[in-house]
Amino acid sequence: MIAAIDVYYPDDGSAVAGAVVFKDYSDPREYRKYTCHIPKTEAYIPGEFYKRELPCIMAVLEMIIEDIDTVIIKQGEKTEKLTTDFTD
C-alpha cells in the first residue's frame, strides 16, 4: 500500500496533516483517507524539517491501519518518495 501525505498550516500555529492511502499508482480512487489536527506546531525554519513537518507526518502515519510500504510526502514545491518496510 502507498500513503501520500501533505500538511496544511493555517495562520493560527496549528496544522492539519492528511494521508491518502491507495493500493497502486494506477488506482482511480483512494482506498482510504486520514486527517489529523495538530493544535500547535514549531515555527518554520529552513532546513529543519524534523521540527515542524515531521511531528505532523508522524501523527497521521500513526493513524493508518493498512500495511504501508511506500510513503510520498508533499513538501512545499517538492514531493519526496520514501520506500521502506513500515511493518516493524
Secondary structure as UniProt FT lines:
FT   STRAND          2..8
FT   TURN            11..12
FT   STRAND          15..22
FT   TURN            25..26
FT   STRAND          32..38
FT   TURN            46..47
FT   HELIX           49..63
FT   STRAND          70..75
FT   TURN            76..77
FT   STRAND          78..83
FT   TURN            86..87
//
